[in-house]
Every structure is written in C-alpha cells, then in structure tokens.
Amino acid sequence: MQKTLLICCGATAREVLAIVEGNGMGHMQVESLPAGLHNTPQFIPERVREKIRANRDQFERILVLYSDCGTGGRLQAVLDEEGVEGLGGAHCYEMYAGAAAFASITDEEIGCFFLTDYLTRHFERLVIQGLGLDRHPELRDSYFGNYKKILYLAQRDDPDLRARAEAAAAQLGLELEIRRTGLGDYRDFLLRHVEKS
C-alpha cells in the first residue's frame, strides 16, 4: 500500500479519521487545516498548497478531501498545478449527501440551511456567536428570513446531536428535518483509492 496523506478540513477530520480507522487504512495519515478557513475561503487554496509542499517528500501519494468550499475554482487550480487529486464537489454538504442526492435536495428544497454533525456540535460558536446573534438577536430574521427549514445531514445517529439540532432550529425559528447520510462520498472516495493501490 502506498503511504498516503489525506488533507482535509477540520470540520470533516473526525469523520475522515473514522473512515480510515474503521476500514483498516493504516497506510493513510490524516492532517487537517482549521475549519475556520471557511470564513475566509480565499485562503484555502494556498493553505492546501503549503500543506502539499510541506509533505510531498514524506508520502508516496497525497489526496485532498476538500470540495471547492467557496474558492471559486481556485482550489482545483492549485490541485492541478501540484498534480494532486481532490475529492471534488461544491462543499461538504454535497459530499455527505452524495452528489446526485444533494442535487435532488436542492432542486426540491430551496431555502434550506444545512447542518452537519460538526456544525451541529459547534452551532453556538460558529453560527450564533459567529454571526453576532448572541449580541444582536434582532438580526436573526435578516440572516435567516429567507430560509424555510434546517436540513441536518447527520453522519451518525446521536441523540445529543439530534437534541442540539432541535435547539438550533428553535433558535432560528425554522422547521427541522434530519436525514441520515452517513459518510457519503468521503467513504466511497477513500475506498476507491484503497482498491487502486
């Protein structure tokens, strides 16, 4: 097996590590960049490039488990320049749901605010505090007035996370729908690469 580095976002690292450990992929090492980069996606491509270049000599293969994540195609340009394969897709919501299922969801469910396990676990810090709603709750309707519901794409069936998602929906005044997606295209992508090697 080729010694492989997996570069991912801090928001998906827990799930990527679960795939690696749960499928006997001991030849794969997971390194993540801070999840907070999503607030400044213009910096994601160069941070990924730095991680690739810092590790190129230590691994036979490097895979990047980021989607575009708001970089406007700049991340893919970096991957092409560095000769590294990436996961593809628009963002982690698409990867968890699966590309075809996500396209169907967005066609049918315009006006969804998406949650993942990570976002549900850190909702207060990332959404409420991150948008200043803890200091200015009157801004809630300005931010979320056009949303119809929260769609929680759950990676695992966890009663604590379900309760947190319910609390998040109540805070935003939105209906909650939970769809269990598991690890979606992340798992499939990594299993295909194990088969190749």
Residue frames as qw, qx, qy, qz and C-alpha x, y, z in Angstrom:
[[0.000, 0.887, 0.462, 0.000, 0.00, 0.00, 0.00],
 [0.376, 0.520, -0.032, 0.766, 1.22, 3.49, -0.83],
 [0.304, -0.432, -0.465, 0.710, 1.85, 5.72, 2.16],
 [0.057, 0.620, 0.492, 0.608, -0.85, 8.36, 1.69],
 [0.081, -0.205, -0.382, 0.897, -1.52, 11.75, 3.22],
 [0.025, -0.689, -0.671, -0.272, -5.13, 12.89, 3.42],
 [0.106, -0.023, -0.173, 0.979, -5.50, 16.67, 3.69],
 [0.172, -0.625, -0.715, -0.262, -8.93, 17.69, 4.90],
 [0.195, -0.627, 0.015, -0.754, -10.86, 20.42, 6.65],
 [0.009, -0.150, 0.760, -0.632, -11.05, 20.45, 10.43],
 [0.622, 0.031, 0.185, -0.760, -14.85, 20.29, 10.04],
 [0.899, 0.172, -0.248, -0.317, -14.59, 16.84, 8.41],
 [0.216, 0.551, -0.781, 0.199, -11.45, 15.44, 10.07],
 [0.515, -0.193, 0.698, -0.458, -13.31, 13.42, 12.69],
 [0.855, 0.316, 0.217, -0.349, -15.36, 11.66, 10.02],
 [0.614, 0.629, -0.475, -0.039, -12.37, 11.11, 7.70],
 [0.051, -0.486, 0.815, -0.310, -10.41, 9.61, 10.59],
 [0.707, -0.006, 0.553, -0.442, -13.37, 7.33, 11.40],
 [0.843, 0.477, -0.108, -0.226, -13.33, 6.04, 7.81],
 [0.383, 0.632, -0.658, 0.143, -9.57, 5.43, 7.92],
 [0.238, -0.353, 0.805, -0.414, -9.64, 3.66, 11.28],
 [0.738, 0.112, 0.453, -0.487, -12.85, 1.74, 10.58],
 [0.858, 0.483, -0.034, -0.170, -11.61, 0.33, 7.29],
 [0.859, -0.264, 0.267, 0.347, -8.08, -0.70, 8.19],
 [0.543, 0.774, 0.024, 0.325, -6.43, 2.07, 6.18],
 [0.660, -0.650, 0.023, 0.376, -3.33, 2.25, 8.33],
 [0.605, 0.108, 0.284, 0.736, -1.26, 3.47, 5.39],
 [0.073, 0.729, 0.310, 0.606, -3.27, 6.72, 5.37],
 [0.348, -0.308, -0.421, 0.779, -2.46, 9.66, 7.62],
 [0.009, 0.838, 0.487, 0.246, -5.00, 12.44, 8.20],
 [0.321, -0.220, -0.175, 0.904, -3.95, 16.08, 8.55],
 [0.089, 0.806, 0.573, 0.121, -6.44, 18.90, 8.70],
 [0.188, 0.295, -0.011, 0.937, -6.48, 22.63, 8.23],
 [0.093, 0.227, 0.572, -0.782, -8.54, 24.83, 10.58],
 [0.165, 0.595, 0.780, 0.101, -12.30, 24.70, 9.98],
 [0.034, -0.792, -0.231, 0.565, -12.36, 28.47, 10.45],
 [0.225, -0.205, 0.536, 0.787, -10.85, 28.87, 6.98],
 [0.155, 0.546, 0.773, 0.283, -14.42, 28.60, 5.67],
 [0.049, -0.873, -0.311, 0.372, -14.96, 32.14, 6.90],
 [0.069, 0.801, -0.364, -0.470, -12.17, 33.23, 4.53],
 [0.900, 0.208, 0.380, 0.051, -12.31, 30.70, 1.66],
 [0.489, 0.844, -0.216, 0.045, -9.94, 32.77, -0.46],
 [0.164, -0.723, 0.660, -0.118, -7.13, 31.45, 1.78],
 [0.904, -0.080, 0.392, -0.152, -8.00, 27.75, 1.43],
 [0.849, 0.513, -0.095, 0.085, -6.15, 27.12, -1.88],
 [0.314, 0.722, -0.507, 0.350, -2.78, 28.45, -0.71],
 [0.532, -0.499, 0.576, -0.368, -3.04, 26.77, 2.69],
 [0.958, 0.113, 0.245, -0.096, -3.70, 23.47, 0.92],
 [0.667, 0.661, -0.272, 0.208, -0.74, 24.13, -1.41],
 [0.097, -0.721, 0.579, -0.368, 1.51, 24.78, 1.62],
 [0.771, -0.271, 0.506, -0.275, 0.39, 21.51, 3.21],
 [0.923, 0.383, 0.037, 0.013, 1.02, 19.59, -0.03],
 [0.490, 0.723, -0.381, 0.303, 4.51, 21.04, -0.48],
 [0.319, -0.652, 0.571, -0.384, 5.47, 20.55, 3.18],
 [0.758, -0.180, 0.581, -0.236, 4.61, 16.84, 2.94],
 [0.754, 0.536, -0.250, -0.286, 5.37, 15.85, -0.64],
 [0.354, 0.546, -0.752, 0.108, 8.69, 14.13, 0.21],
 [0.304, -0.257, 0.794, -0.460, 7.22, 12.13, 3.10],
 [0.681, 0.261, 0.565, -0.387, 4.35, 10.44, 1.24],
 [0.333, 0.036, 0.789, 0.515, 4.01, 8.44, -1.95],
 [0.037, -0.531, -0.639, -0.556, 0.58, 9.90, -2.57],
 [0.043, 0.218, 0.408, -0.886, -1.40, 12.92, -1.35],
 [0.068, -0.553, -0.737, -0.383, -5.18, 13.20, -1.60],
 [0.063, -0.051, 0.233, -0.969, -7.13, 16.36, -0.80],
 [0.113, -0.486, -0.867, -0.003, -10.53, 15.83, 0.78],
 [0.108, 0.460, 0.210, -0.856, -11.77, 19.38, 0.33],
 [0.425, 0.672, 0.575, 0.190, -14.54, 20.32, -2.06],
 [0.320, 0.599, 0.133, 0.722, -14.49, 23.75, -3.70],
 [0.451, -0.561, -0.495, 0.487, -15.75, 25.28, -0.43],
 [0.019, 0.954, 0.223, -0.201, -16.32, 28.75, -1.85],
 [0.473, -0.473, 0.354, 0.653, -12.94, 29.13, -3.56],
 [0.497, 0.743, -0.003, -0.449, -14.49, 29.74, -6.97],
 [0.896, 0.433, -0.055, 0.080, -12.40, 27.03, -8.65],
 [0.116, 0.839, -0.494, 0.197, -9.10, 28.27, -7.24],
 [0.656, -0.419, 0.614, -0.129, -8.62, 25.16, -5.12],
 [0.900, 0.301, 0.314, 0.041, -8.94, 22.92, -8.18],
 [0.477, 0.832, -0.233, 0.158, -6.38, 25.09, -9.97],
 [0.264, -0.716, 0.620, -0.183, -3.91, 24.50, -7.11],
 [0.819, -0.109, 0.556, -0.085, -4.55, 20.74, -7.19],
 [0.802, 0.583, 0.101, 0.079, -3.97, 20.69, -10.95],
 [0.233, 0.864, -0.402, 0.193, -0.73, 22.68, -10.58],
 [0.371, -0.581, 0.689, -0.225, 0.50, 20.39, -7.81],
 [0.513, 0.209, -0.793, -0.255, -0.58, 17.18, -9.56],
 [0.104, -0.002, 0.856, -0.506, -2.75, 16.09, -6.62],
 [0.289, -0.389, -0.754, -0.443, -6.19, 14.50, -6.78],
 [0.224, -0.089, 0.421, -0.874, -9.04, 16.09, -4.88],
 [0.273, 0.303, 0.852, -0.327, -12.47, 14.99, -3.76],
 [0.037, -0.293, -0.580, -0.759, -14.41, 17.39, -6.00],
 [0.218, -0.686, -0.694, 0.007, -17.89, 18.72, -5.43],
 [0.010, -0.787, -0.110, -0.607, -19.11, 22.08, -4.24],
 [0.251, -0.581, 0.470, -0.616, -18.93, 21.61, -0.45],
 [0.031, -0.156, 0.945, -0.285, -19.15, 19.03, 2.33],
 [0.613, 0.202, 0.412, -0.643, -22.96, 19.05, 2.29],
 [0.731, 0.445, -0.328, -0.400, -22.85, 17.62, -1.22],
 [0.348, 0.402, -0.842, 0.089, -20.19, 15.08, -0.24],
 [0.281, -0.067, 0.813, -0.505, -22.11, 13.82, 2.79],
 [0.683, 0.326, 0.312, -0.574, -25.41, 13.53, 0.94],
 [0.574, 0.144, 0.705, 0.392, -23.86, 12.22, -2.28],
 [0.043, -0.190, 0.321, 0.927, -23.80, 14.37, -5.41],
 [0.209, -0.311, -0.735, -0.565, -26.99, 13.01, -7.00],
 [0.332, -0.622, -0.687, 0.176, -28.98, 13.10, -3.75],
 [0.233, -0.486, -0.187, 0.822, -27.76, 16.61, -2.97],
 [0.043, -0.015, -0.467, -0.883, -28.79, 17.87, -6.42],
 [0.308, -0.481, -0.760, -0.311, -32.25, 16.43, -5.80],
 [0.349, -0.589, -0.527, 0.503, -32.44, 18.03, -2.35],
 [0.146, -0.374, 0.020, 0.916, -31.50, 21.47, -3.62],
 [0.138, -0.189, -0.622, -0.747, -33.95, 21.21, -6.52],
 [0.410, -0.538, -0.710, -0.196, -36.80, 20.20, -4.21],
 [0.522, -0.681, -0.403, 0.318, -35.87, 22.08, -1.05],
 [0.315, 0.557, -0.024, 0.768, -34.91, 25.62, -2.00],
 [0.321, -0.722, 0.100, -0.605, -34.34, 27.64, 1.16],
 [0.893, -0.353, -0.252, 0.116, -32.55, 25.09, 3.36],
 [0.100, -0.812, 0.523, -0.239, -29.91, 25.97, 5.92],
 [0.877, 0.106, -0.468, 0.031, -27.69, 22.90, 6.15],
 [0.475, -0.695, 0.494, -0.216, -26.11, 21.37, 9.21],
 [0.715, 0.240, -0.651, 0.083, -23.61, 18.53, 9.54],
 [0.765, -0.455, -0.390, 0.235, -22.54, 16.79, 12.74],
 [0.516, -0.002, -0.173, 0.839, -19.68, 19.28, 13.07],
 [0.079, -0.394, -0.124, -0.907, -21.87, 22.35, 12.56],
 [0.638, -0.572, -0.398, -0.329, -24.48, 20.97, 14.93],
 [0.748, -0.325, -0.362, 0.451, -21.86, 20.30, 17.60],
 [0.405, -0.191, -0.082, 0.890, -20.44, 23.84, 17.24],
 [0.084, 0.721, 0.557, 0.405, -23.62, 25.73, 16.32],
 [0.320, -0.888, -0.236, 0.229, -23.43, 28.23, 19.17],
 [0.461, -0.547, 0.264, 0.647, -19.85, 29.25, 18.40],
 [0.358, 0.042, 0.611, 0.705, -19.97, 29.13, 14.62],
 [0.012, 0.589, 0.619, 0.520, -23.46, 30.43, 13.89],
 [0.319, -0.861, -0.396, 0.018, -24.86, 32.26, 16.91],
 [0.451, -0.720, 0.089, 0.519, -21.61, 33.86, 18.08],
 [0.510, -0.003, 0.500, 0.700, -20.03, 33.88, 14.61],
 [0.112, 0.595, 0.517, 0.606, -22.88, 35.95, 13.18],
 [0.041, 0.169, -0.306, 0.936, -23.18, 38.08, 16.31],
 [0.506, -0.456, -0.521, -0.515, -26.68, 36.81, 17.12],
 [0.570, -0.399, -0.587, 0.415, -25.71, 36.41, 20.76],
 [0.226, -0.279, -0.184, 0.915, -25.19, 40.19, 20.91],
 [0.318, 0.241, -0.146, -0.905, -27.79, 41.22, 18.32],
 [0.350, 0.221, 0.908, -0.067, -30.64, 38.68, 18.26],
 [0.435, 0.672, 0.246, -0.546, -32.72, 41.13, 16.23],
 [0.204, 0.570, -0.602, -0.520, -30.54, 40.25, 13.21],
 [0.479, 0.005, 0.878, -0.030, -31.87, 36.68, 13.14],
 [0.590, 0.610, 0.495, -0.187, -34.61, 37.41, 10.63],
 [0.280, 0.839, -0.313, -0.345, -32.25, 39.43, 8.44],
 [0.090, -0.479, 0.854, 0.182, -29.92, 36.44, 8.20],
 [0.160, 0.040, 0.986, 0.016, -32.45, 33.61, 8.16],
 [0.470, 0.387, 0.308, -0.731, -35.72, 35.17, 6.99],
 [0.597, 0.437, -0.409, -0.534, -35.48, 33.59, 3.54],
 [0.137, 0.194, -0.971, 0.026, -34.78, 30.09, 4.83],
 [0.715, -0.242, -0.317, -0.574, -37.66, 27.65, 5.13],
 [0.916, -0.389, -0.006, -0.097, -36.01, 24.99, 7.26],
 [0.190, -0.670, 0.717, 0.022, -32.85, 23.49, 8.65],
 [0.946, 0.188, -0.227, -0.133, -31.82, 20.29, 6.92],
 [0.436, -0.660, 0.610, -0.058, -29.47, 18.37, 9.17],
 [0.801, 0.375, -0.461, -0.076, -27.40, 15.90, 7.16],
 [0.661, -0.609, 0.394, -0.190, -26.48, 13.58, 10.03],
 [0.409, 0.517, -0.752, -0.023, -23.37, 11.47, 9.80],
 [0.260, -0.012, -0.928, 0.268, -24.36, 9.37, 12.81],
 [0.517, -0.602, -0.461, -0.396, -27.46, 8.69, 14.84],
 [0.384, 0.016, -0.556, 0.737, -26.61, 10.54, 18.04],
 [0.243, -0.757, -0.606, 0.002, -29.33, 11.63, 20.49],
 [0.348, -0.622, -0.120, 0.691, -27.21, 14.52, 21.78],
 [0.164, -0.107, 0.441, 0.876, -26.64, 15.89, 18.28],
 [0.091, -0.537, -0.735, -0.404, -30.32, 15.43, 17.45],
 [0.298, -0.780, -0.458, 0.304, -31.23, 17.49, 20.54],
 [0.304, -0.465, 0.131, 0.821, -28.69, 20.16, 19.55],
 [0.088, 0.186, 0.629, 0.749, -30.16, 20.31, 16.04],
 [0.188, -0.705, -0.672, -0.127, -33.64, 20.73, 17.53],
 [0.330, -0.727, -0.226, 0.559, -32.37, 23.57, 19.72],
 [0.263, -0.200, 0.379, 0.864, -30.67, 25.20, 16.72],
 [0.013, -0.449, -0.698, -0.558, -33.90, 25.08, 14.71],
 [0.275, -0.788, -0.531, 0.146, -35.81, 26.59, 17.63],
 [0.357, -0.551, -0.002, 0.755, -33.23, 29.40, 17.97],
 [0.108, -0.107, 0.490, 0.858, -33.58, 30.26, 14.29],
 [0.517, 0.362, 0.328, -0.703, -37.35, 29.80, 14.23],
 [0.476, 0.374, -0.613, -0.507, -37.12, 27.18, 11.48],
 [0.960, -0.027, 0.056, -0.273, -38.56, 23.73, 10.92],
 [0.232, -0.577, 0.777, 0.100, -36.05, 20.88, 11.29],
 [0.947, 0.229, -0.105, -0.199, -35.61, 17.90, 9.01],
 [0.406, -0.591, 0.691, 0.094, -32.98, 15.25, 9.74],
 [0.888, 0.386, -0.197, -0.155, -31.62, 12.98, 7.03],
 [0.717, -0.484, 0.470, 0.177, -29.09, 10.31, 7.98],
 [0.595, 0.731, -0.297, -0.153, -26.40, 10.41, 5.29],
 [0.921, -0.191, 0.119, 0.320, -23.55, 8.57, 6.93],
 [0.420, -0.590, 0.319, 0.612, -20.16, 9.40, 5.46],
 [0.564, 0.760, 0.129, -0.297, -21.34, 9.59, 1.86],
 [0.718, 0.667, -0.144, 0.136, -18.82, 10.29, -0.87],
 [0.164, -0.785, 0.577, -0.156, -15.93, 10.67, 1.59],
 [0.727, -0.229, 0.641, -0.091, -16.08, 6.96, 2.33],
 [0.840, 0.472, 0.266, 0.009, -16.58, 5.97, -1.30],
 [0.351, 0.878, -0.314, 0.084, -13.67, 8.17, -2.45],
 [0.273, -0.662, 0.687, -0.129, -11.26, 6.62, 0.06],
 [0.804, -0.018, 0.588, -0.091, -12.38, 3.06, -0.59],
 [0.750, 0.660, 0.036, 0.013, -11.83, 3.57, -4.35],
 [0.199, 0.835, -0.493, 0.140, -8.28, 4.70, -3.62],
 [0.576, -0.416, 0.692, -0.128, -7.61, 1.68, -1.44],
 [0.867, 0.307, 0.390, -0.046, -8.74, -0.55, -4.30],
 [0.538, 0.819, -0.190, 0.052, -6.44, 1.31, -6.74],
 [0.006, 0.735, -0.652, 0.188, -3.41, 0.77, -4.51]]
